[in-house]
């Protein structure tokens, strides 16, 4: 299946994507606490990052299939 888009259409999509990304950053800044994480929280975050990097995760699609 091939999809062809013009350069102008691609530019419009990329501009919209930039706008969405900026909004996500604004929301993140509003919603995330400004306090520093505790040492325990930092450790948990680091462990989660290692898990993600190692790959022992399940995709949302696989999880949906597994749960029915």
ROMAR-766506 format. One record per residue: residue number from 1; x negated, y, z of N, C-alpha, C, CB in turn; chain; residue in one letter. Coordinates in steps of 0.2 Angstrom, whole numbers, plus 5000, padded with zeros to 4 digits. Glycine has a CB too. Layout:
! ROMAR-766506
+------+------+------+------+------+------+------+------+------+------+------+------+------+-------+------+
: resi :  n_X :  n_Y :  n_Z : ca_X : ca_Y : ca_Z :  c_X :  c_Y :  c_Z : cb_X : cb_Y : cb_Z : chain : resn :
+------+------+------+------+------+------+------+------+------+------+------+------+------+-------+------+
:  NUM :    X :    Y :    Z :    X :    Y :    Z :    X :    Y :    Z :    X :    Y :    Z :     A :    A :
...
+------+------+------+------+------+------+------+------+------+------+------+------+------+-------+------+
***
This chain:
! ROMAR-766506
+------+------+------+------+------+------+------+------+------+------+------+------+------+-------+------+
: resi :  n_X :  n_Y :  n_Z : ca_X : ca_Y : ca_Z :  c_X :  c_Y :  c_Z : cb_X : cb_Y : cb_Z : chain : resn :
+------+------+------+------+------+------+------+------+------+------+------+------+------+-------+------+
:    1 : 4996 : 4994 : 5000 : 5000 : 5000 : 5000 : 4996 : 5006 : 5000 : 5005 : 5000 : 5006 :     A :    X :
:    2 : 4996 : 5010 : 4995 : 4992 : 5016 : 4994 : 4997 : 5022 : 4995 : 4989 : 5017 : 4987 :     A :    X :
:    3 : 4994 : 5027 : 4999 : 4997 : 5033 : 5000 : 4993 : 5039 : 4998 : 4999 : 5034 : 5008 :     A :    X :
:    4 : 4996 : 5043 : 4994 : 4992 : 5049 : 4991 : 4995 : 5055 : 4994 : 4992 : 5049 : 4984 :     A :    X :
:    5 : 4990 : 5059 : 4997 : 4992 : 5066 : 4999 : 4987 : 5071 : 4996 : 4992 : 5066 : 5007 :     A :    X :
:    6 : 4990 : 5077 : 4996 : 4986 : 5082 : 4993 : 4982 : 5085 : 4998 : 4991 : 5088 : 4990 :     A :    X :
:    7 : 4977 : 5089 : 4996 : 4973 : 5092 : 5001 : 4977 : 5097 : 5005 : 4967 : 5096 : 4997 :     A :    X :
:    8 : 4981 : 5100 : 5003 : 4986 : 5105 : 5006 : 4990 : 5101 : 5012 : 4990 : 5109 : 5002 :     A :    X :
:    9 : 4992 : 5096 : 5010 : 4996 : 5092 : 5015 : 4992 : 5089 : 5020 : 4999 : 5086 : 5011 :     A :    X :
:   10 : 4986 : 5087 : 5018 : 4981 : 5085 : 5024 : 4979 : 5090 : 5028 : 4975 : 5082 : 5020 :     A :    X :
:   11 : 4978 : 5096 : 5025 : 4976 : 5102 : 5030 : 4982 : 5104 : 5034 : 4975 : 5108 : 5025 :     A :    X :
:   12 : 4988 : 5103 : 5032 : 4994 : 5105 : 5036 : 4994 : 5100 : 5042 : 5001 : 5104 : 5032 :     A :    X :
:   13 : 4993 : 5093 : 5041 : 4993 : 5088 : 5046 : 4988 : 5089 : 5051 : 4993 : 5081 : 5043 :     A :    X :
:   14 : 4982 : 5091 : 5048 : 4976 : 5092 : 5053 : 4977 : 5098 : 5057 : 4970 : 5093 : 5049 :     A :    X :
:   15 : 4981 : 5103 : 5055 : 4982 : 5109 : 5059 : 4987 : 5108 : 5064 : 4985 : 5115 : 5054 :     A :    X :
:   16 : 4992 : 5104 : 5062 : 4997 : 5101 : 5067 : 4994 : 5097 : 5073 : 5003 : 5097 : 5064 :     A :    X :
:   17 : 4989 : 5093 : 5071 : 4986 : 5089 : 5075 : 4982 : 5093 : 5080 : 4981 : 5084 : 5072 :     A :    X :
:   18 : 4978 : 5098 : 5078 : 4975 : 5103 : 5082 : 4979 : 5106 : 5087 : 4971 : 5108 : 5078 :     A :    X :
:   19 : 4985 : 5108 : 5085 : 4990 : 5111 : 5089 : 4992 : 5107 : 5095 : 4996 : 5114 : 5085 :     A :    X :
:   20 : 4994 : 5100 : 5093 : 4996 : 5095 : 5098 : 4990 : 5094 : 5103 : 4998 : 5089 : 5094 :     A :    X :
:   21 : 4984 : 5093 : 5100 : 4978 : 5092 : 5105 : 4977 : 5098 : 5110 : 4972 : 5091 : 5101 :     A :    X :
:   22 : 4978 : 5104 : 5107 : 4978 : 5110 : 5112 : 4983 : 5110 : 5117 : 4978 : 5116 : 5108 :     A :    X :
:   23 : 4989 : 5108 : 5115 : 4995 : 5107 : 5120 : 4993 : 5102 : 5125 : 5001 : 5106 : 5116 :     A :    X :
:   24 : 4991 : 5096 : 5123 : 4989 : 5091 : 5128 : 4984 : 5093 : 5133 : 4986 : 5085 : 5124 :     A :    X :
:   25 : 4979 : 5097 : 5130 : 4974 : 5100 : 5135 : 4976 : 5105 : 5140 : 4968 : 5103 : 5131 :     A :    X :
:   26 : 4981 : 5109 : 5137 : 4984 : 5114 : 5142 : 4988 : 5110 : 5147 : 4989 : 5118 : 5138 :     A :    X :
:   27 : 4992 : 5105 : 5145 : 4996 : 5101 : 5150 : 4992 : 5097 : 5155 : 5001 : 5096 : 5146 :     A :    X :
:   28 : 4986 : 5094 : 5152 : 4982 : 5091 : 5157 : 4979 : 5096 : 5162 : 4976 : 5088 : 5153 :     A :    X :
:   29 : 4977 : 5102 : 5160 : 4974 : 5106 : 5165 : 4980 : 5108 : 5170 : 4972 : 5113 : 5161 :     A :    X :
:   30 : 4986 : 5109 : 5168 : 4991 : 5111 : 5173 : 4993 : 5105 : 5178 : 4998 : 5113 : 5169 :     A :    X :
:   31 : 4992 : 5099 : 5175 : 4995 : 5093 : 5179 : 4989 : 5090 : 5183 : 4998 : 5088 : 5175 :     A :    X :
:   32 : 4983 : 5090 : 5181 : 4978 : 5087 : 5185 : 4976 : 5091 : 5191 : 4972 : 5086 : 5181 :     A :    X :
:   33 : 4975 : 5088 : 5197 : 4973 : 5091 : 5203 : 4966 : 5094 : 5202 : 4973 : 5087 : 5209 :     A :    X :
:   34 : 4965 : 5100 : 5205 : 4959 : 5104 : 5204 : 4954 : 5101 : 5209 : 4960 : 5111 : 5205 :     A :    X :
:   35 : 4956 : 5097 : 5214 : 4951 : 5094 : 5219 : 4946 : 5089 : 5216 : 4955 : 5091 : 5225 :     A :    X :
:   36 : 4941 : 5088 : 5219 : 4936 : 5083 : 5217 : 4938 : 5076 : 5219 : 4929 : 5085 : 5220 :     A :    X :
:   37 : 4937 : 5071 : 5215 : 4939 : 5064 : 5218 : 4934 : 5062 : 5223 : 4938 : 5059 : 5212 :     A :    X :
:   38 : 4937 : 5058 : 5228 : 4933 : 5055 : 5233 : 4928 : 5051 : 5230 : 4938 : 5052 : 5239 :     A :    X :
:   39 : 4923 : 5049 : 5235 : 4918 : 5044 : 5233 : 4921 : 5037 : 5230 : 4913 : 5042 : 5238 :     A :    X :
:   40 : 4927 : 5035 : 5234 : 4930 : 5029 : 5232 : 4934 : 5030 : 5226 : 4935 : 5027 : 5238 :     A :    X :
:   41 : 4937 : 5035 : 5224 : 4940 : 5037 : 5218 : 4935 : 5037 : 5212 : 4944 : 5043 : 5218 :     A :    X :
:   42 : 4929 : 5040 : 5213 : 4924 : 5040 : 5208 : 4922 : 5033 : 5207 : 4918 : 5044 : 5211 :     A :    X :
:   43 : 4921 : 5028 : 5212 : 4919 : 5022 : 5211 : 4924 : 5018 : 5207 : 4918 : 5018 : 5218 :     A :    X :
:   44 : 4931 : 5019 : 5208 : 4936 : 5016 : 5205 : 4936 : 5018 : 5197 : 4943 : 5017 : 5208 :     A :    X :
:   45 : 4935 : 5024 : 5196 : 4935 : 5027 : 5189 : 4929 : 5024 : 5186 : 4934 : 5035 : 5190 :     A :    X :
:   46 : 4923 : 5023 : 5189 : 4918 : 5020 : 5185 : 4919 : 5013 : 5184 : 4911 : 5021 : 5190 :     A :    X :
:   47 : 4922 : 5009 : 5188 : 4923 : 5002 : 5187 : 4928 : 5002 : 5181 : 4926 : 4999 : 5193 :     A :    X :
:   48 : 4933 : 5006 : 5181 : 4938 : 5006 : 5175 : 4935 : 5007 : 5169 : 4944 : 5011 : 5177 :     A :    X :
:   49 : 4930 : 5012 : 5169 : 4927 : 5014 : 5163 : 4922 : 5008 : 5160 : 4922 : 5020 : 5164 :     A :    X :
:   50 : 4919 : 5004 : 5165 : 4915 : 4998 : 5163 : 4920 : 4993 : 5160 : 4911 : 4996 : 5170 :     A :    X :
:   51 : 4926 : 4992 : 5163 : 4930 : 4987 : 5161 : 4932 : 4989 : 5154 : 4936 : 4987 : 5165 :     A :    X :
:   52 : 4934 : 4995 : 5152 : 4936 : 4997 : 5146 : 4930 : 4996 : 5141 : 4938 : 5004 : 5146 :     A :    X :
:   53 : 4924 : 4997 : 5143 : 4918 : 4996 : 5139 : 4917 : 4989 : 5137 : 4912 : 5000 : 5142 :     A :    X :
:   54 : 4918 : 4985 : 5142 : 4916 : 4978 : 5141 : 4922 : 4974 : 5137 : 4916 : 4974 : 5148 :     A :    X :
:   55 : 4928 : 4977 : 5137 : 4933 : 4975 : 5133 : 4938 : 4970 : 5136 : 4930 : 4972 : 5127 :     A :    X :
:   56 : 4938 : 4968 : 5142 : 4943 : 4964 : 5145 : 4949 : 4967 : 5146 : 4940 : 4961 : 5152 :     A :    X :
:   57 : 4952 : 4970 : 5141 : 4958 : 4973 : 5141 : 4963 : 4970 : 5137 : 4957 : 4981 : 5140 :     A :    X :
:   58 : 4969 : 4972 : 5137 : 4975 : 4970 : 5133 : 4978 : 4976 : 5129 : 4980 : 4966 : 5136 :     A :    X :
:   59 : 4979 : 4975 : 5123 : 4982 : 4981 : 5119 : 4989 : 4982 : 5121 : 4981 : 4980 : 5112 :     A :    X :
:   60 : 4992 : 4988 : 5120 : 4999 : 4989 : 5122 : 5003 : 4984 : 5118 : 5001 : 4996 : 5120 :     A :    X :
:   61 : 5002 : 4983 : 5111 : 5006 : 4978 : 5107 : 5006 : 4971 : 5110 : 5003 : 4978 : 5100 :     A :    X :
:   62 : 5000 : 4969 : 5112 : 4999 : 4962 : 5115 : 5003 : 4962 : 5121 : 4992 : 4960 : 5116 :     A :    X :
:   63 : 5003 : 4967 : 5126 : 5006 : 4967 : 5132 : 5014 : 4967 : 5131 : 5005 : 4973 : 5136 :     A :    X :
:   64 : 5016 : 4971 : 5126 : 5023 : 4971 : 5124 : 5026 : 4964 : 5122 : 5025 : 4976 : 5118 :     A :    X :
:   65 : 5022 : 4960 : 5118 : 5023 : 4954 : 5115 : 5023 : 4949 : 5121 : 5018 : 4951 : 5110 :     A :    X :
:   66 : 5019 : 4949 : 5126 : 5018 : 4945 : 5131 : 5024 : 4946 : 5136 : 5012 : 4946 : 5135 :     A :    X :
:   67 : 5026 : 4952 : 5137 : 5032 : 4953 : 5142 : 5039 : 4952 : 5138 : 5031 : 4960 : 5144 :     A :    X :
:   68 : 5039 : 4952 : 5132 : 5045 : 4950 : 5129 : 5048 : 4956 : 5126 : 5050 : 4947 : 5133 :     A :    X :
+------+------+------+------+------+------+------+------+------+------+------+------+------+-------+------+
***
